[in-house]
């Protein structure tokens, strides 16, 4: 079992705080009107909650005067306007709070919905190479854990940051307005809070980032184990799998524990600093009152009990909101790690496609003239635009040629060397050779799943780099050794080959593939639901459905990569008749280890370590008594 480092992530760019900023920008780009309105409501509600401190000082002064004069009528006349204004402000605050909570709930889910769509849409444009080099469970983690951290950021942390931040600024300004001396005492407490937050928050940030990566590695491992459960059991690998999982899970535990330990201790420390600060302010304020220290303030008022009491209340409100800000560090750091991974996926370079030649339905006149048709005709043509604005049409005949092709999956480690293949229209070309010889690689290059390092690949005389990839692949039918069936009915899986195919066309394709017989015996026939890659079917039955899917696509060129490898000999005979019918009139590339399936090929090419060492018909290669002869006779001896 390969060792996996849960913290190794060399492909990711360190976006850091920039990822958080980009998250907010993305939110505003999705909701250019609602987002500003929501944040204005949050600010308004926050500011209103800080305003009573201003009125408290005035009300205390009114009470002091009433206590001396006992003139209740005069005091009432001064207090009622303040109370009325407070009621109005609080009513508006409740209204704005109701509005922003509803808008935030709507925007949060909409934001995640749009972001997932953007991620998935971008993922569909990534090259095959990306999925070869990334754990599928790790990719899934982007859509679950990483997206969830952004949900917490947008729905909880961001509003709390704006609200608490606004209150802190407003309250600090009011305190500065009331008394410079008391505010200086408060600043000492702020310095202590900042130092603690920086120290503890930094440790928390480091481990939260590691936690996100450890979660992705653990999920990737679990996905691999689920997909390979039969292999695990047949080789009695359960204990080793448990040990490997424990190692990853222990790393996740360690990172999560340390992250939460740092995060959990921050709140109580900040709260207690706030309590100490409150007591300190009360003591210092009392001393200032006793010694009659002149007040320095923007208000110009004398430092007395009407200043000290609201100041202490504001200090409590100030430290409470600083504590609220510190509590959001966890969500912000986790969101930063999640956003970093989400945007790394979004920023992955899509598969390049510089092609401009497209595939169109064609009408072929008796004199051979090819024109574009507005309906399905059974004939295809390459539509080739030119720089002078003219169009030419080349009939799709299925002439595929590889000329002096070199290719390497990893730079410096060539897989194919100087390979030349000529497949004329209607020919059946077979590739045989040992595992790793480069057979499947050739078909991957024809599909442009990968681009060649040197040489040329031409399709009906057109360099395939000039053909748009979607059109190129639409002209190629592909049946792989590993079948992929999707959640849905049998009919829907066959129709995957051509979405506009009718039910009858799908049934006809199933009959061609030899799949109709077993499909009609399923509980709901063609309406039988398939799940988990068709786990309720045998491997051979899944392969037959995959062949039917290719048949309904009706492509001019077929690629069969061990298409009958999972089918028993008796079923193979049935399928082979259908395959012969399917291959009639098409250019076909066949990869097979079972050499009996390639005997009737027009050309058989024997590959060894990325080079074609023999080519010719079955009879010619047998007569040469070379590698193919040894493979063929050895196969018969094994049988």
Rosetta blueprint (number, residue, H / E / L):
1 X L
2 X L
3 X L
4 X L
5 X L
6 X L
7 X L
8 X L
9 X L
10 X L
11 X L
12 X L
13 X L
14 X L
15 X L
16 X L
17 X H
18 X H
19 X H
20 X H
21 X H
22 X H
23 X H
24 X H
25 X H
26 X H
27 X H
28 X H
29 X H
30 X H
31 X L
32 X L
33 X L
34 X H
35 X H
36 X H
37 X H
38 X H
39 X H
40 X H
41 X H
42 X H
43 X H
44 X H
45 X H
46 X H
47 X H
48 X H
49 X H
50 X H
51 X H
52 X H
53 X H
54 X H
55 X H
56 X H
57 X H
58 X H
59 X H
60 X H
61 X H
62 X H
63 X H
64 X H
65 X H
66 X H
67 X H
68 X H
69 X H
70 X L
71 X L
72 X H
73 X H
74 X H
75 X H
76 X H
77 X H
78 X H
79 X H
80 X H
81 X H
82 X H
83 X H
84 X H
85 X H
86 X H
87 X H
88 X H
89 X H
90 X H
91 X H
92 X H
93 X H
94 X H
95 X H
96 X H
97 X H
98 X H
99 X H
100 X H
101 X H
102 X H
103 X H
104 X H
105 X H
106 X H
107 X H
108 X H
109 X H
110 X H
111 X H
112 X H
113 X H
114 X H
115 X H
116 X H
117 X H
118 X H
119 X H
120 X H
121 X H
122 X H
123 X H
124 X L
125 X L
126 X L
127 X L
128 X H
129 X H
130 X H
131 X H
132 X H
133 X L
134 X L
135 X L
136 X H
137 X H
138 X H
139 X H
140 X H
141 X H
142 X H
143 X H
144 X H
145 X H
146 X H
147 X H
148 X H
149 X H
150 X H
151 X H
152 X H
153 X H
154 X H
155 X H
156 X H
157 X H
158 X H
159 X H
160 X H
161 X H
162 X H
163 X H
164 X H
165 X H
166 X H
167 X H
168 X H
169 X H
170 X H
171 X H
172 X H
173 X H
174 X H
175 X H
176 X H
177 X H
178 X H
179 X L
180 X H
181 X H
182 X H
183 X H
184 X H
185 X H
186 X H
187 X H
188 X H
189 X H
190 X H
191 X H
192 X H
193 X H
194 X H
195 X H
196 X H
197 X H
198 X H
199 X H
200 X H
201 X H
202 X H
203 X H
204 X H
205 X H
206 X H
207 X H
208 X H
209 X H
210 X H
211 X H
212 X H
213 X H
214 X H
215 X H
216 X H
217 X H
218 X H
219 X H
220 X H
221 X H
222 X H
223 X H
224 X H
225 X H
226 X H
227 X H
228 X L
229 X H
230 X H
231 X H
232 X H
233 X H
234 X H
235 X L
236 X L
237 X L
238 X H
239 X H
240 X H
241 X H
242 X H
243 X H
244 X H
245 X H
246 X H
247 X H
248 X H
249 X H
250 X H
251 X H
252 X H
253 X H
254 X H
255 X H
256 X H
257 X H
258 X H
259 X H
260 X H
261 X H
262 X H
263 X H
264 X H
265 X H
266 X H
267 X H
268 X H
269 X H
270 X H
271 X H
272 X H
273 X H
274 X H
275 X H
276 X H
277 X H
278 X H
279 X H
280 X H
281 X H
282 X H
283 X H
284 X H
285 X H
286 X H
287 X H
288 X H
289 X H
290 X H
291 X H
292 X L
293 X L
294 X L
295 X L
296 X L
297 X L
298 X L
299 X L
300 X L
301 X L
302 X L
303 X L
304 X L
305 X H
306 X H
307 X H
308 X H
309 X H
310 X H
311 X H
312 X H
313 X H
314 X H
315 X H
316 X H
317 X H
318 X H
319 X H
320 X H
321 X H
322 X H
323 X H
324 X H
325 X H
326 X H
327 X H
328 X L
329 X H
330 X H
331 X H
332 X H
333 X H
334 X H
335 X H
336 X H
337 X H
338 X H
339 X H
340 X H
341 X H
342 X H
343 X H
344 X H
345 X H
346 X H
347 X L
348 X L
349 X L
350 X L
351 X L
352 X L
353 X L
354 X L
355 X L
356 X L
357 X E
358 X E
359 X E
360 X E
361 X E
362 X E
363 X E
364 X E
365 X L
366 X L
367 X L
368 X L
369 X L
370 X E
371 X E
372 X E
373 X L
374 X L
375 X L
376 X L
377 X L
378 X L
379 X L
380 X E
381 X E
382 X E
383 X E
384 X E
385 X E
386 X L
387 X L
388 X L
389 X L
390 X L
391 X E
392 X E
393 X E
394 X E
395 X E
396 X L
397 X L
398 X L
399 X L
400 X E
401 X E
402 X E
403 X E
404 X E
405 X E
406 X E
407 X E
408 X L
409 X L
410 X E
411 X L
412 X L
413 X E
414 X L
415 X L
416 X E
417 X E
418 X E
419 X E
420 X E
421 X E
422 X E
423 X E
424 X L
425 X L
426 X L
427 X L
428 X E
429 X E
430 X E
431 X E
432 X E
433 X E
434 X L
435 X L
436 X L
437 X L
438 X L
439 X H
440 X H
441 X H
442 X H
443 X H
444 X H
445 X H
446 X H
447 X L
448 X L
449 X L
450 X L
451 X L
452 X L
453 X L
454 X E
455 X E
456 X E
457 X E
458 X E
459 X E
460 X L
461 X L
462 X E
463 X E
464 X H
465 X H
466 X H
467 X E
468 X L
469 X H
470 X H
471 X H
472 X H
473 X H
474 X H
475 X L
476 X E
477 X E
478 X E
479 X E
480 X L
481 X L
482 X L
483 X L
484 X L
485 X L
486 X L
487 X L
488 X E
489 X E
490 X H
491 X H
492 X H
493 X H
494 X H
495 X H
496 X L
497 X L
498 X L
499 X L
500 X L
501 X L
502 X L
503 X H
504 X H
505 X H
506 X H
507 X H
508 X H
509 X H
510 X H
511 X H
512 X H
513 X H
514 X L
515 X L
516 X H
517 X H
518 X H
519 X H
520 X H
521 X L
522 X L
523 X L
524 X L
525 X H
526 X H
527 X H
528 X L
529 X E
530 X E
531 X L
532 X L
533 X L
534 X L
535 X L
536 X L
537 X L
538 X L
539 X H
540 X H
541 X H
542 X H
543 X H
544 X H
545 X H
546 X H
547 X H
548 X H
549 X H
550 X H
551 X H
552 X H
553 X H
554 X L
555 X L
556 X L
557 X E
558 X E
559 X E
560 X E
561 X E
562 X L
563 X L
564 X L
565 X L
566 X L
567 X L
568 X L
569 X H
570 X H
571 X H
572 X H
573 X H
574 X H
575 X H
576 X H
577 X H
578 X H
579 X H
580 X H
581 X H
582 X H
583 X H
584 X L
585 X L
586 X L
587 X E
588 X E
589 X E
590 X E
591 X E
592 X L
593 X L
594 X L
595 X H
596 X H
597 X H
598 X L
599 X L
600 X L
601 X L
602 X L
603 X E
604 X E
605 X E
606 X E
607 X E
608 X E
609 X L
610 X L
611 X E
612 X E
613 X E
614 X E
615 X E
616 X E
617 X L
618 X H
619 X H
620 X H
621 X H
622 X H
623 X H
624 X H
625 X L
626 X L
627 X H
628 X H
629 X H
630 X H
631 X H
632 X H
633 X H
634 X H
635 X H
636 X H
637 X H
638 X H
639 X L
